[in-house]
Amino acid sequence: MAQRRWFSSTAATASLITALVTGAVTGARASTHHGTSGAAAAPTCHYTVRYDGSAVRENPDTDSVVRKYKQVGDGVTARWPCEIVVDTESGAAFAEVVCACASDDRGWMRKDQLRAS
């Protein structure tokens, strides 16, 4: 079986960050939260799950192990910068999400199953 490959270009990530900051992209929204001390925490990316049974996978590919399922309306977050990876075999785009269920605390969800929140 051929090994899957993913790509995440630094230039593409930089373009996405620029678009997010300028408001040109609505696929993810970054925000900075302030704690009780008033100091800014690290920015995060916020998404809302669009469909019941949306899979959180170990790796960004359609054949990867499913670690968890999310339901419509569930909120998920990712660390900054918001990382989107495309599975070159299937063409599916995956967004990184924080998930203790994954071995490296990084789960992956199909981007088309999420919306900015």
QUIJOMO-V263347 format. One record per residue. N is the residue number from 0. RES is the residue in three letters. PHI is phi in whole degrees, -180 to 180 (999 if undefined). D_LAST is the distance of its C-alpha to the last C-alpha in Angstrom with 1 decimal. Layout:
# QUIJOMO-V263347
N;RES;PHI;D_LAST
N;RES;PHI;D_LAST
This chain:
# QUIJOMO-V263347
0;MET;999;38.3
1;ALA;-68;36.7
2;GLN;-78;34.3
3;ARG;-74;30.7
4;ARG;-129;29.5
5;TRP;-124;26.0
6;PHE;-133;25.3
7;SER;-146;23.0
8;SER;-79;24.5
9;THR;-61;24.5
10;ALA;-65;24.8
11;ALA;-65;21.9
12;THR;-64;19.8
13;ALA;-63;21.1
14;SER;-65;20.4
15;LEU;-63;16.7
16;ILE;-61;16.5
17;THR;-60;18.4
18;ALA;-64;16.3
19;LEU;-64;13.1
20;VAL;-65;15.1
21;THR;-85;16.6
22;GLY;83;13.5
23;ALA;-79;15.2
24;VAL;-119;12.6
25;THR;-111;9.2
26;GLY;-69;9.0
27;ALA;-152;7.3
28;ARG;-124;6.7
29;ALA;-94;9.4
30;SER;-149;10.4
31;THR;-118;13.6
32;HIS;-100;14.3
33;HIS;-108;17.8
34;GLY;-80;19.9
35;THR;-67;22.9
36;SER;-79;25.1
37;GLY;88;23.1
38;ALA;-78;22.8
39;ALA;-75;19.7
40;ALA;-86;18.3
41;ALA;-64;17.4
42;PRO;-65;14.1
43;THR;-134;11.5
44;CYS;-109;8.8
45;HIS;-117;5.6
46;TYR;-132;5.0
47;THR;-119;5.7
48;VAL;-73;9.4
49;ARG;-94;10.8
50;TYR;-135;14.4
51;ASP;-63;16.8
52;GLY;76;18.7
53;SER;-72;16.4
54;ALA;-82;18.5
55;VAL;-104;17.9
56;ARG;-105;20.8
57;GLU;-69;23.1
58;ASN;-130;23.3
59;PRO;-82;21.5
60;ASP;-151;23.8
61;THR;-70;24.2
62;ASP;-98;27.3
63;SER;-70;26.0
64;VAL;-61;26.3
65;VAL;-84;23.6
66;ARG;-96;22.9
67;LYS;-166;20.5
68;TYR;-118;18.8
69;LYS;-113;15.4
70;GLN;-109;15.0
71;VAL;-55;12.7
72;GLY;91;10.0
73;ASP;-64;10.4
74;GLY;-96;8.0
75;VAL;-133;9.3
76;THR;-128;9.8
77;ALA;-140;12.2
78;ARG;-74;14.8
79;TRP;-80;15.1
80;PRO;-80;15.8
81;CYS;-64;13.3
82;GLU;-102;16.0
83;ILE;-118;16.3
84;VAL;-124;19.7
85;VAL;-106;21.6
86;ASP;-76;24.2
87;THR;-67;27.2
88;GLU;-77;28.9
89;SER;-95;26.4
90;GLY;82;24.3
91;ALA;-76;21.1
92;ALA;-94;18.2
93;PHE;-121;16.8
94;ALA;-103;13.9
95;GLU;-72;15.1
96;VAL;-134;13.7
97;VAL;-75;15.4
98;CYS;-155;17.8
99;ALA;-64;21.1
100;CYS;-71;22.3
101;ALA;-90;22.9
102;SER;-62;26.1
103;ASP;-113;24.5
104;ASP;64;21.3
105;ARG;-118;19.4
106;GLY;-99;18.3
107;TRP;-134;17.3
108;MET;-124;15.2
109;ARG;-61;15.7
110;LYS;-62;13.2
111;ASP;-72;13.9
112;GLN;-98;12.7
113;LEU;-125;9.1
114;ARG;-136;6.3
115;ALA;-64;3.8
116;SER;-134;0.0
